[in-house]
């Protein structure tokens, strides 16, 4: 058999099951690590080219019959170790400047978080994993770093959800106005509040409803603590907190090994649960119950899709949540440029 990310193995000496994951201790795709989920120790790193050594230490386990396609949507603000600074998550193309070391480090961290989710999903029996880069200009993940399909943008991910079995959100942030959170916002700094069916939501909540529109559950979210609290109170899926912000505004990062182990474990648990028939309840959307409140100074006229119900507040009246999201995107494009 071939050693690949997501392989399920057993340590011959201890008998402990483990999952093959990307190398954590150094940035190289020529190596893989073996993560023992029930042992609190640093993963063993092995060269992928040294498969003879690998086979001497580990036995491959049969991956259980699982599910079909899993779509992983990735953002950056909630990724492990990424600082609470806009400069760290802003691509150079968006500022006209040079790529920074901080942004490059954030891209590497984003890649590792996503690959850990890929590993957990595969080990639980996902036959196909599709990754969607959904941060800013959607060019933060390099396709060469993945052995699965990489899509660009949320719209491509939503299309890929058709016929999928599950969605995971990795690296996400809390909604605008969340308070003690890492770079909280809702799509653009011009939006103050987004409400669906009377429930204030951020981007994860919106994506959960879009996935539900395709009949697909969001089974796991990884991001900062505020994002995890937000989605837990909304749809109640498994969450992995990467960091938190205290009352004084100080960011407290969890260690990479803690987060990586939890992402792999939660991804595995979520997909394994689906394979056993545990299916989360999908959030529902009532047409006409989608309201957007924007900051003063960015007013736009209403139209056939968008009704202005008060100063700075608009209601989108369409049918399905997918149609509503399309109208919302067009509404955001019409907002005046920042000055």
Residue pairs with C-beta under 8 A, 6 or more apart in sequence:
1 7
1 60
2 51
3 20
3 32
3 46
3 48
3 51
3 54
4 20
4 147
5 20
5 21
5 22
5 32
5 115
5 118
5 119
5 122
5 147
6 19
6 20
6 118
6 119
6 120
6 121
6 122
6 123
7 19
7 20
7 60
7 63
7 122
7 123
8 17
8 18
8 19
8 20
8 60
8 61
8 62
8 63
8 123
9 17
9 18
9 19
9 20
9 34
9 58
9 59
9 60
9 61
10 16
10 17
10 18
10 58
10 59
10 61
11 17
11 18
11 34
11 36
11 57
11 58
12 56
12 57
12 58
12 59
13 57
14 36
16 36
16 38
16 39
17 36
17 37
17 61
18 34
18 35
18 36
18 37
18 58
19 34
19 35
19 37
19 119
19 120
19 123
19 264
19 268
20 32
20 33
20 34
20 35
20 119
21 32
21 33
21 34
21 35
21 43
21 115
21 116
21 119
21 260
21 264
22 29
22 32
22 33
22 112
22 115
22 116
22 119
23 29
23 31
23 32
23 33
23 45
24 33
24 42
24 43
24 45
24 112
24 256
24 257
24 260
25 33
25 42
25 43
25 45
26 45
27 108
29 145
30 47
30 48
30 49
31 45
31 46
31 47
31 48
32 45
32 46
32 48
33 43
33 44
33 45
33 46
34 43
34 44
34 46
34 58
35 43
35 119
35 260
35 261
35 264
36 43
37 261
37 264
37 265
37 268
42 257
43 257
46 53
46 54
46 57
47 53
63 122
63 123
63 124
63 125
64 124
64 125
64 272
64 275
65 125
65 275
66 124
66 125
66 126
66 127
66 271
66 272
66 274
66 275
67 125
67 126
67 127
67 165
67 166
67 271
67 274
67 275
68 126
68 127
68 128
68 163
68 164
68 165
69 126
69 127
69 128
69 129
69 130
69 160
69 163
69 164
69 165
70 121
70 126
70 128
70 129
70 130
70 164
70 165
70 166
70 167
70 168
70 271
71 130
71 132
71 157
71 160
71 161
71 164
71 166
71 167
71 168
71 211
71 216
72 114
72 117
72 118
72 121
72 129
72 130
72 131
72 132
72 167
72 168
72 169
72 170
73 132
73 134
73 154
73 157
73 167
73 168
73 169
73 170
73 207
74 110
74 113
74 114
74 131
74 132
74 133
74 134
74 135
74 140
74 141
74 169
74 170
74 171
75 134
75 135
75 169
75 170
75 171
75 172
75 173
75 203
75 223
76 82
76 89
76 106
76 107
76 110
76 135
76 136
76 140
76 171
77 89
77 135
77 171
77 172
77 173
77 182
77 183
77 223
77 224
78 171
78 172
78 173
78 182
78 222
78 223
78 224
78 227
78 242
78 243
79 106
79 109
79 110
79 113
79 170
79 171
79 242
80 109
80 112
80 113
80 242
80 243
80 253
80 254
80 256
80 259
80 260
81 105
81 109
81 242
81 243
81 253
81 256
82 88
82 89
82 105
82 106
82 109
82 110
82 171
82 182
83 102
83 251
84 182
84 183
84 245
84 251
85 102
86 183
87 100
87 102
87 103
88 100
88 102
88 103
88 105
88 106
89 103
89 106
89 135
89 136
89 183
90 103
90 136
91 99
91 103
91 136
91 137
91 139
91 140
92 98
92 99
92 100
92 103
93 137
93 139
94 136
94 137
106 140
107 140
107 141
107 142
110 135
110 140
110 141
110 170
110 171
111 141
111 142
111 145
112 256
112 260
113 170
113 171
113 222
113 242
113 259
113 260
113 263
114 131
114 141
114 146
114 170
114 171
115 145
115 146
116 260
116 263
116 264
116 267
117 168
117 170
117 220
117 222
117 263
117 264
117 267
118 129
118 131
118 146
118 148
118 267
119 264
119 267
120 263
120 264
120 265
120 266
120 267
120 268
120 269
120 271
121 129
121 166
121 168
121 267
121 268
121 271
122 129
123 264
123 268
124 267
124 268
124 269
124 270
124 271
124 272
124 275
125 271
125 272
125 275
126 165
126 166
126 271
128 148
129 148
130 148
130 149
130 151
130 157
130 160
130 164
131 141
131 146
131 148
131 149
131 150
131 151
132 150
132 151
132 152
132 153
132 154
132 156
132 157
132 160
133 139
133 140
133 141
133 150
133 151
133 152
133 153
134 153
134 154
134 157
135 171
138 152
138 153
139 152
141 150
143 150
151 157
151 160
154 207
157 167
158 210
158 211
158 214
158 322
158 325
161 167
161 210
161 211
161 214
161 216
162 214
164 214
164 216
165 216
165 274
166 216
166 217
166 218
166 219
166 270
166 271
166 274
167 207
167 208
167 211
167 216
167 217
167 218
167 219
168 218
168 219
168 220
168 221
168 222
168 267
168 270
169 204
169 207
169 218
169 220
169 221
169 222
169 223
169 231
170 221
170 222
170 223
170 263
171 222
171 223
171 242
172 203
172 204
172 221
172 222
172 223
172 227
172 231
173 181
173 182
173 183
173 184
173 185
173 202
173 203
173 223
173 224
173 226
173 227
174 181
174 182
174 184
174 202
174 223
174 224
174 226
174 227
174 229
174 230
175 184
175 185
175 186
175 194
175 200
175 201
175 202
175 203
175 205
175 230
176 184
176 185
176 186
176 189
176 191
176 192
176 193
176 194
176 202
177 184
177 192
177 193
178 184
178 202
178 226
178 230
179 226
180 226
180 244
180 245
180 246
180 247
180 249
181 224
181 225
181 226
181 227
181 245
182 224
182 226
182 243
182 245
182 251
184 202
184 226
185 191
186 193
186 194
186 202
186 203
187 194
187 203
187 332
188 332
188 335
189 295
189 338
190 294
190 295
190 298
190 332
190 335
190 338
191 292
191 293
191 294
191 295
191 332
192 293
192 294
192 295
192 312
193 200
193 291
193 292
193 293
194 200
194 201
194 202
194 206
194 291
194 292
194 293
195 201
195 290
195 291
195 292
195 293
196 205
196 206
196 209
196 285
196 289
196 290
196 291
196 321
197 284
197 285
197 286
197 289
197 290
198 289
199 205
199 234
201 209
201 230
201 234
202 227
202 230
204 218
204 221
204 223
204 227
204 230
204 231
204 234
205 230
205 231
205 234
205 235
205 283
206 325
207 218
208 218
208 231
208 234
208 235
208 237
208 283
209 283
209 285
209 321
210 321
210 322
210 325
211 217
211 218
211 282
212 282
212 283
212 284
212 285
212 321
213 285
213 320
213 321
213 322
214 322
215 282
217 237
217 274
217 279
217 280
217 282
218 231
218 235
218 237
218 280
219 237
219 238
219 270
219 271
219 273
219 274
219 280
220 237
220 238
220 239
220 240
220 266
220 267
220 270
221 227
221 228
221 231
221 237
221 238
221 239
221 240
222 228
222 239
222 240
222 241
222 242
222 259
222 263
222 266
223 239
223 240
223 241
223 242
224 241
224 242
224 243
224 244
224 245
225 241
225 243
225 244
225 245
226 244
226 245
228 239
228 240
228 241
231 237
231 239
232 239
234 283
235 280
235 283
236 280
237 270
237 280
238 266
238 269
238 270
239 266
240 259
240 262
240 263
240 266
241 254
241 259
242 253
242 254
242 259
243 251
243 252
243 253
243 254
244 251
244 252
245 251
245 252
246 252
285 320
285 321
285 324
287 317
287 318
287 319
287 320
287 324
288 315
288 316
288 317
288 318
290 315
290 316
290 318
290 324
290 328
291 309
291 313
291 314
291 315
291 316
292 313
292 314
292 315
292 316
292 328
292 331
293 312
293 313
293 314
294 312
294 313
294 314
294 335
295 312
296 311
296 312
297 336
298 312
298 335
298 336
299 311
299 312
300 306
300 314
300 331
300 334
300 335
300 336
301 308
302 308
302 314
305 316
305 317
305 318
305 327
305 330
305 331
306 314
306 315
306 316
306 317
306 327
306 331
307 314
307 315
307 316
307 317
308 314
309 315
314 331
316 324
316 327
316 328
316 331
318 324
318 326
318 327
